[in-house]
Amino acid sequence: MNDVAKKTIDDFGDQWSIYKENDGFYGSQELFKDIVEPLLTPEAFEDKTVADIGSGAGRIVNMLAAAGAKKIYAVEPSSKAFATLTDNTAEYADRIIYINKPGSELPSLNLDYVISLGVIHHIPDPEPVLAACYETLRPNGKCLIWLYGKEGNERYLSVALPLRRLTTHLPHYLLSTICSVLNIFLWVYMMACTLLELPMRKYLLNVIRPMSFSARKLVIYDQLNPAYAKYYTQDEAIGLMRKAGFQDVKTHHRHGYSWTVLGTRPPDPA
């Protein structure tokens, strides 16, 4: 693991030890549905075994549990985040197996599903993680990932990428202050979106506006804090899955700014 990967894990460890809440729309089944559909539905996980790669503060683990997953492997490399993860998912602990390791060290478990939502794009070398996802699935098992997209984000990236060159080096208290200010500007922009056809309008009105003010700040912080973030093209996202061995790879351009990608481990040769 290189220095950038280690720092990114540490950044998220600090983040999830400070921002621990998953309340309201931010942690809801409605948002889970918005992320996984139309490639899957929340009902697809009912009575299934599934691993969540990069479980952080436990938001996705709780979504899977609420959707009826039978057994959930919660995989989180940061020890700091791991403490928050176990606390936040205690309600479903009887169905959760906690693994405090990187996703690349996930053992073969013959699972129905592996998901990783908002994590792979923070891993500088994601290929070993996707290879482990492939190996842990049963034949015909499925892997769902959600990635930052390059297409549709051009205007946003023209602002965010230069800003990240500064914010990824700031201490928490300064970055938190900047995010609080940006959160106010975000609210103003969302109000304008209710009247005008502005960039990212659909995403902001359908996904960000229903969140609490504190959750919106976390979304901003999450964009500006981690040392590494990659914005994938559709071809790069498909290629990542195919290189790991997945077949029947499908994509969905979620709200026109990110990629949800589904791949299937093929049946074993007869």
Stockholm file with secondary structure:
# STOCKHOLM 1.0

chainA/1-270         MNDVAKKTIDDFGDQWSIYKENDGFYGSQELFKDIVEPLLTPEAFEDKTVADIGSGAGRIVNMLAAAGAKKIYAVEPSSKAFATLTDNTAEYADRIIYINKPGSELPSLNLDYVISLGVIHHIPDPEPVLAACYETLRPNGKCLIWLYGKEGNERYLSVALPLRRLTTHLPHYLLSTICSVLNIFLWVYMMACTLLELPMRKYLLNVIRPMSFSARKLVIYDQLNPAYAKYYTQDEAIGLMRKAGFQDVKTHHRHGYSWTVLGTRPPDPA
#=GR chainA/1-270 SS CCHHHHHHHHHHHHHHHHCCCCCGGGGSHHHHHHHHTTTCCGGGGTTCEEEEESCTTSHHHHHHHHTTCSEEEEECCCHHHHHHHHHHTGGGGGGEEEECSCGGGCCCCCEEEEEEESCGGGCSSCHHHHHHHHHHEEEEEEEEEEEEBSTTCHHHHHHHHHHHHHHTTSCHHHHHHHHHHHHHHHHHHHHHHTTSCCTTHHHIIIIITTSCHHHHHHHHHHHHSSSCCCCBCHHHHHHHHHHTTCEEEEEEEETTTEEEEEEECCCCCC
#=GC SS_cons         CCHHHHHHHHHHHHHHHHCCCCCGGGGSHHHHHHHHTTTCCGGGGTTCEEEEESCTTSHHHHHHHHTTCSEEEEECCCHHHHHHHHHHTGGGGGGEEEECSCGGGCCCCCEEEEEEESCGGGCSSCHHHHHHHHHHEEEEEEEEEEEEBSTTCHHHHHHHHHHHHHHTTSCHHHHHHHHHHHHHHHHHHHHHHTTSCCTTHHHIIIIITTSCHHHHHHHHHHHHSSSCCCCBCHHHHHHHHHHTTCEEEEEEEETTTEEEEEEECCCCCC
//
